[in-house]
């Protein structure tokens, strides 16, 4: 049975547990955050009266019914997580005996319990491990969520390990009502319980006092739920799944284990695993581990129960005794002013709140330092063993829960004596007041003409990344321990992701959600808006009918330039804006954007002066080749307009140097030299912008292959292009950033048009070593016979040539025509007459449609490349405004996004709080600034990961500063090169498949890697890549074959790659062994 709506009723203190259902199932969850009133007992635990339970339950269900409204009739199941501190005795009528809890066992661990656990562990397994009772919560939940027999069997094994390995480690019998641990102790079917378990926990006297079956509070609440639900307006007789979260945690672990990916569970206490969506942790959460494909996090909670992941990891490490985990933790050296933190140990033996040597003089910074030392040491200690087992270790992200600066939650709540807590509080208050005063004075002095200076913006970004009031230790930690810890104490509502994880969702998980803004079109301009709005803490959804950046954004000339030729059309403001944005990209994304020395060959002195002047005044003169004087005046103006944020030299004009006389035709007498920039992998920059956006605003989401079908009121209907399923979301505003598809999208959304037109630009990639060597790292910028400006420059180990400029009507039906290939080859022959060119040199072609504002210009080159932002107000069928992006260049995406963001903020009644101007992008943050620093970075990668220097340089060039943590992840998986595409490894491709939203094989081959554009995709390479992708994404042989055929067809027909024609009915062209060719598969 697959429920339409799950009601998550959280009667305990953890509201994350009900939210976890939504994250794992992709279905709507109505959540009520209400804790039962209770009194603490001296020995630990609490007592709750029966009337209080019933009254609180009624309020909860009324709240849920009110949230659902008319949708209450759709409810098909409930999942309840109850207050877990106590055991309750019921009479024959299932009513509480005495109306109160009779005992609690939560914090009762001692040496006697450990001894009993060691001697009676086997008996415990025989009592409950093999035959779970029919009403066991996880069994019910398994049926509701459609677990198969194999998953249920594995679930039973993990349930035993979770409960009783926790017992072996801590000597405690957990009685958290949402767990299956109590269900193992108490059997409602027989009315008996495990005497050994009660003896071991020191509560054997409960057996004599019990009048009936002893059950946890959650089970009792589960019995009350159906009747109370009917009284509150919810459907009567609906199934109730108690403790469903344990099922989700266990089943997710099974799936991760099946993929050969391990979850690193080292953190603070590291117990009670809860799978939740991207959100701020509750105060009791001490650590978060990134794992899973669906943006999930593993929340590590401060509780000695729910040991599923500890057991699983211990099994993966093949430890003879699970207690060895604790023994290894004991080996962590003392640090942080003589303080040591021990995961999994909460008390006894000189341990206070998990700390050894805790004294009154220890500060919260010391405690935080000790926690991170333990995390880092354990992570490093087990990485090698996990790698040997073939498992990839996730990176641990330690987060504070808000209990105190740098202090783990349990310690903040009561780990220090009262006097010490008061002293620390006074010190913290004084430090806070002084720090706030300094920031206020400094901030006021850094305001110039209403804008924040670069220093202020950098300071804002640093504070944003470090969180509220970071202590000195935390700032040092962020500089020194990034390989283990991503962020300490992020801002409220933020969840920092690991260095390698990118946040993507499928449309099904979006059903019923509300977003302040929905952005249609995930090209560079739409993603720029997504990033800027998320930086302003606006929750956004960005969708695209295809892959991220699969349209014109993946088909530029790969130049980041100011638009020298636009000066002739009088577009001075556009050139000034573009040159400034070029300079900013060189600063913000130096791992992908590099300076490009550009040479303009010149044959005459006065040529083109009159032609350029007439173009400036909007006339259409006969085409004349531009001479030295016209180019020199243009470059002088180009340098002047690009002076802001300049990072490159100005232009220079000289006679043709002797080395170039054989390169150009004989008539060339001078060359003008200036600098622009080029981008190696624009598609990856788009993914990095999405990742940055979702780090800044965890409630934002990005979905590819998700088409907008219509807008009515404030409801947008989305269609999953993979499954065909329809989902609906609501929004306060919409941004139409679909480029050349703007008018079509506007018609679907109920907006105005037409506003845009398109011209296609085709490019060639050549394998021509002689031309590449002759260019010597420079770009040749020249005119074709028809006046079209063309370019040719070395692109990695190839040569890129572009481009054409041809008006088109349908942007979906474009390919590089044979005539365009011939045109560009003829242009090369004219400019470089001493070299031979032919179609055999072409290894790849690509084409994109430039979105241009609709114009009546005679020639495509005369159409303005400027952009604008338009707003369609609400109308009779649509209650929300549509902000449309008209035009736009790759280089100016940030400034266009800034303009659109300001428009959206105005519609939402909000104001800008931060700027993207000096904000690094992805791997551009903390990138080595010079050659010596880069060399040290590479040496660090080589030493830390055991990879070769060439491999380290390749990863640095692709991922920037993110290369180090990624290399550590790949090394743990076995970074073995592919046989037929050795520039990439199976582990790297698996990472790209799992973490970057890959849906189809061509997403991986064409956009996530540079294999296709470099002409390195052969039949054998494509087959091998398909095998790796199939294993990573769980494709069967038929699915993999279909993906292989579709990708091969796209490469042949759209990109002129010479591959064997694989027909749909043919047998797969790759060996079945390639389906397990990756290191993950071998594990």
HELIX and SHEET records of a PDB file:
HELIX    1   1 UNK A   16  UNK A   25  1                                  10    
HELIX    2   2 UNK A   50  UNK A   68  1                                  19    
HELIX    3   3 UNK A   69  UNK A   74  5                                   6    
HELIX    4   4 UNK A  111  UNK A  124  1                                  14    
HELIX    5   5 UNK A  125  UNK A  129  3                                   5    
HELIX    6   6 UNK A  137  UNK A  145  1                                   9    
HELIX    7   7 UNK A  149  UNK A  160  1                                  12    
HELIX    8   8 UNK A  161  UNK A  165  3                                   5    
HELIX    9   9 UNK A  166  UNK A  170  1                                   5    
HELIX   10  10 UNK A  181  UNK A  185  1                                   5    
HELIX   11  11 UNK A  195  UNK A  200  1                                   6    
HELIX   12  12 UNK A  205  UNK A  209  1                                   5    
HELIX   13  13 UNK A  217  UNK A  231  1                                  15    
HELIX   14  14 UNK A  244  UNK A  258  1                                  15    
HELIX   15  15 UNK A  308  UNK A  316  1                                   9    
HELIX   16  16 UNK A  324  UNK A  330  1                                   7    
HELIX   17  17 UNK A  364  UNK A  388  1                                  25    
HELIX   18  18 UNK A  409  UNK A  414  1                                   6    
HELIX   19  19 UNK A  418  UNK A  445  1                                  28    
HELIX   20  20 UNK A  454  UNK A  466  1                                  13    
HELIX   21  21 UNK A  472  UNK A  480  1                                   9    
HELIX   22  22 UNK A  507  UNK A  510  5                                   4    
HELIX   23  23 UNK A  524  UNK A  535  1                                  12    
HELIX   24  24 UNK A  552  UNK A  554  5                                   3    
HELIX   25  25 UNK A  564  UNK A  569  5                                   6    
HELIX   26  26 UNK A  572  UNK A  588  1                                  17    
HELIX   27  27 UNK A  609  UNK A  616  1                                   8    
HELIX   28  28 UNK A  628  UNK A  641  1                                  14    
HELIX   29  29 UNK A  658  UNK A  660  5                                   3    
HELIX   30  30 UNK A  682  UNK A  696  1                                  15    
HELIX   31  31 UNK A  739  UNK A  741  5                                   3    
HELIX   32  32 UNK A  742  UNK A  749  1                                   8    
HELIX   33  33 UNK A  769  UNK A  775  1                                   7    
HELIX   34  34 UNK A  818  UNK A  831  1                                  14    
HELIX   35  35 UNK A  839  UNK A  841  5                                   3    
HELIX   36  36 UNK A  860  UNK A  862  5                                   3    
HELIX   37  37 UNK A  893  UNK A  908  1                                  16    
HELIX   38  38 UNK A  922  UNK A  924  5                                   3    
HELIX   39  39 UNK A  931  UNK A  945  1                                  15    
HELIX   40  40 UNK A  949  UNK A  959  1                                  11    
HELIX   41  41 UNK A  960  UNK A  962  5                                   3    
HELIX   42  42 UNK A  963  UNK A  973  1                                  11    
HELIX   43  43 UNK A  986  UNK A  995  1                                  10    
HELIX   44  44 UNK A 1001  UNK A 1002  1                                   2    
HELIX   45  45 UNK A 1003  UNK A 1008  3                                   6    
HELIX   46  46 UNK A 1019  UNK A 1033  1                                  15    
HELIX   47  47 UNK A 1037  UNK A 1055  1                                  19    
HELIX   48  48 UNK A 1072  UNK A 1076  5                                   5    
HELIX   49  49 UNK A 1079  UNK A 1082  1                                   4    
SHEET    1   A 4 UNK A  28  UNK A  33  0                                        
SHEET    2   A 4 UNK A   5  UNK A  10  1                                        
SHEET    3   A 4 UNK A  75  UNK A  81  1                                        
SHEET    4   A 4 UNK A 239  UNK A 242  1                                        
SHEET    1   B 2 UNK A  39  UNK A  40  0                                        
SHEET    2   B 2 UNK A  46  UNK A  47 -1                                        
SHEET    1   C 2 UNK A  87  UNK A  89  0                                        
SHEET    2   C 2 UNK A 214  UNK A 216 -1                                        
SHEET    1   D 2 UNK A 186  UNK A 187  0                                        
SHEET    2   D 2 UNK A 192  UNK A 193 -1                                        
SHEET    1   E 2 UNK A 261  UNK A 262  0                                        
SHEET    2   E 2 UNK A 392  UNK A 393  1                                        
SHEET    1   F 4 UNK A 271  UNK A 276  0                                        
SHEET    2   F 4 UNK A 297  UNK A 301 -1                                        
SHEET    3   F 4 UNK A 285  UNK A 290 -1                                        
SHEET    4   F 4 UNK A 396  UNK A 397 -1                                        
SHEET    1   G 4 UNK A 340  UNK A 341  0                                        
SHEET    2   G 4 UNK A 355  UNK A 356 -1                                        
SHEET    3   G 4 UNK A 351  UNK A 352 -1                                        
SHEET    4   G 4 UNK A 347  UNK A 348 -1                                        
SHEET    1   H 2 UNK A 447  UNK A 448  0                                        
SHEET    2   H 2 UNK A 451  UNK A 452 -1                                        
SHEET    1   I 6 UNK A 701  UNK A 703  0                                        
SHEET    2   I 6 UNK A 540  UNK A 543  1                                        
SHEET    3   I 6 UNK A 514  UNK A 520  1                                        
SHEET    4   I 6 UNK A 726  UNK A 736  1                                        
SHEET    5   I 6 UNK A 715  UNK A 720 -1                                        
SHEET    6   I 6 UNK A 706  UNK A 712 -1                                        
SHEET    1   J 6 UNK A 701  UNK A 703  0                                        
SHEET    2   J 6 UNK A 540  UNK A 543  1                                        
SHEET    3   J 6 UNK A 514  UNK A 520  1                                        
SHEET    4   J 6 UNK A 726  UNK A 736  1                                        
SHEET    5   J 6 UNK A 881  UNK A 887  1                                        
SHEET    6   J 6 UNK A 867  UNK A 872 -1                                        
SHEET    1   K 8 UNK A 559  UNK A 560  0                                        
SHEET    2   K 8 UNK A 670  UNK A 679 -1                                        
SHEET    3   K 8 UNK A 593  UNK A 602 -1                                        
SHEET    4   K 8 UNK A 778  UNK A 783  1                                        
SHEET    5   K 8 UNK A 789  UNK A 795 -1                                        
SHEET    6   K 8 UNK A 798  UNK A 802 -1                                        
SHEET    7   K 8 UNK A 756  UNK A 766 -1                                        
SHEET    8   K 8 UNK A 806  UNK A 808 -1                                        
SHEET    1   L 3 UNK A 559  UNK A 560  0                                        
SHEET    2   L 3 UNK A 670  UNK A 679 -1                                        
SHEET    3   L 3 UNK A 652  UNK A 655 -1                                        
SHEET    1   M 8 UNK A 559  UNK A 560  0                                        
SHEET    2   M 8 UNK A 670  UNK A 679 -1                                        
SHEET    3   M 8 UNK A 593  UNK A 602 -1                                        
SHEET    4   M 8 UNK A 778  UNK A 783  1                                        
SHEET    5   M 8 UNK A 789  UNK A 795 -1                                        
SHEET    6   M 8 UNK A 798  UNK A 802 -1                                        
SHEET    7   M 8 UNK A 756  UNK A 766 -1                                        
SHEET    8   M 8 UNK A 842  UNK A 853 -1                                        
END                                                                             
